[in-house]
Structure formats: C-alpha cells, structure tokens
Amino acid sequence: MIVYIKPGCFWCTDALQWLRARSIAHEALDVFADRAAFDRMRAISGQTKAPTLEMPDGKVLADFDIGQLELFLKEYRPA
C-alpha cells in the first residue's frame, strides 16, 4: 500500500507510526517532495489532504485518522 504524506502533518506521522508498530508493509510518498505523487494523490482521492492511502487493488482512504484507518484495513487489507 502507498501512504501519501505531507511533512509536519500530525495525522500522517500518526498513521505511519501505527502502520510500523503493526509491521504493516507500506510505502510513504512525500507529496511536497514528489510532484507526481501529489498529482496521483489528487487524482485518486479528488482532494489534496493527507494522509491518503492507496491499496494495491485501487481502493483509497483519504484524509483519515487512526480509527478510520483501522476500520478500513479490517475490511480491505489483503489476506
């Protein structure tokens, strides 16, 4: 899964720490440092807020907190 993040974003840091603590594989892309990542985030989510998560199958969770992330992964995380 890809997590689109912005430096200094509390929710982005929180999400990355939560994923690492559970050894959930992910790739973090800084949308300020990578214009293509920013454009992709905007295209898949329809907005520019972070964090935004993109699953390999194309499902997207945008502008979320840990509670929303947890529920999303329970439903959509590949086995």
Wavefront OBJ file of the C-alpha trace (Angstrom):
o trace
v 0.000 0.000 0.000
v 1.062 3.569 -0.560
v 0.580 6.308 2.022
v 0.746 9.810 0.591
v 2.026 12.156 3.296
v 2.977 15.755 3.970
v 5.920 16.589 6.261
v 4.783 18.045 9.569
v 1.311 16.555 9.250
v 0.306 15.097 12.630
v -2.145 12.628 11.080
v 0.487 11.443 8.592
v 3.041 10.826 11.350
v 0.428 9.087 13.468
v -0.603 6.824 10.574
v 2.982 5.880 9.718
v 3.792 5.092 13.360
v 0.638 2.980 13.645
v 1.500 1.015 10.489
v 5.123 0.471 11.599
v 4.069 -0.651 15.077
v 1.962 -3.385 13.451
v 4.584 -4.310 10.837
v 2.176 -3.453 8.029
v 4.113 -3.056 4.796
v 3.673 0.343 3.169
v 5.478 2.917 1.084
v 5.332 6.543 2.223
v 5.445 9.169 -0.522
v 6.053 12.804 0.406
v 3.712 14.804 -1.821
v 5.646 18.019 -1.191
v 8.909 16.486 -2.449
v 7.370 14.495 -5.314
v 5.032 16.357 -7.676
v 3.977 13.133 -9.420
v 2.935 11.691 -6.036
v 0.930 14.843 -5.304
v -0.796 14.631 -8.682
v -1.561 10.934 -8.135
v -2.960 11.599 -4.645
v -5.222 14.301 -6.017
v -6.339 12.108 -8.942
v -7.289 9.098 -6.795
v -8.873 10.996 -3.912
v -10.305 14.096 -5.531
v -8.646 16.293 -2.913
v -5.251 17.439 -1.628
v -5.449 16.451 2.037
v -3.087 13.957 3.619
v -2.702 11.293 4.633
v -4.193 9.394 1.742
v -3.831 5.641 1.482
v -3.952 3.690 -1.773
v -4.292 -0.091 -1.702
v -2.804 -2.292 -4.457
v -6.314 -3.056 -5.732
v -7.054 0.674 -6.104
v -9.184 1.232 -3.007
v -8.497 4.616 -1.404
v -8.855 6.113 2.064
v -8.344 9.880 2.089
v -7.856 12.393 4.896
v -8.149 9.842 7.695
v -7.372 9.314 11.356
v -6.240 6.097 13.070
v -9.784 4.949 13.841
v -10.750 5.242 10.175
v -7.510 3.542 9.111
v -8.099 0.619 11.435
v -11.642 0.064 10.142
v -10.555 0.432 6.521
v -7.760 -2.136 6.872
v -10.048 -4.619 8.635
v -12.308 -4.502 5.603
v -9.845 -4.108 2.722
v -6.445 -5.412 3.758
v -5.381 -8.283 1.515
v -5.035 -11.607 3.352
l 1 2 3 4 5 6 7 8 9 10 11 12 13 14 15 16 17 18 19 20 21 22 23 24 25 26 27 28 29 30 31 32 33 34 35 36 37 38 39 40 41 42 43 44 45 46 47 48 49 50 51 52 53 54 55 56 57 58 59 60 61 62 63 64 65 66 67 68 69 70 71 72 73 74 75 76 77 78 79
